[in-house]
Amino acid sequence: MFDTTTTALLRAVFDEVCEDVSRYETGARTHVASRILEAATNGDTSLERLKQVGREALHEAPSMWR
């Protein structure tokens, strides 16, 4: 679906946004990944926009971060 460059960008954004989220917080991590993928699918592939989407998703995510 995405080329290798975009896939690497998405992974880097996800890793940065979730750097302080435990790997066991699967609900939060899944929510963030889903929102980042949704944004990219809709054509939002700028680094800053994807980070913003990821941070917003993390804030909304069901987790201990609230």
N, C-alpha and C positions, 0 to 999 in steps of 0.2 A: 504494500500500500504506500509506504513512504520510501524514499531513496535512502541510501546509507548515511548521507550527510544529515538529513532531517532526523533520522532515527537516532543518530549520535547526539544531536541537539536536544531532542526530547529526553533522552536518558540523562544528559548532563543537567538539564533543568530539573527533572524529577529528583536526581541525587542531591542537588543543591537545596531544593525546597524541603526535602525530607531528611536532611543531614542530621537533625536533632530528634528525629522520630524513630523510635525503636522498630526494629524489623518485625516485632511481635504485634505492633499496632497495625494489623492488616486492614482494618476498616478504613482508617485514616489514609494509609498509603494507597489503597485501592481507589478511594475517592479522588485523591490528588491525581493519580495516573489517569483516571477516567476523564477528568476535566481537562487535563493537558492534552490528551489525545483528541478529545472533542474539539478543542480550540484549533488544533493543528488540522484536523479534518475539515474544519470550516475555513481554512486558509490563513489562520493566525499563526504564522511561523516566525515572527520576530522574537529574538531572545528576551527582550524586556517584556513584551506582552505575555509570553508563555510563563515567565517568572511571576508576573502579576496574577495570572489565572491560577497558577499553582499555589501561590500564597493565599489567595482568596479561598480556594478549595480547602486548604489546610485549616483555615480559620472556621470553615463550615463543617469540617469533618467530625464524625462521631469519635471522640477520643478524649484523652486526659488533658489535651492542650487548651481546653476552654477555661 
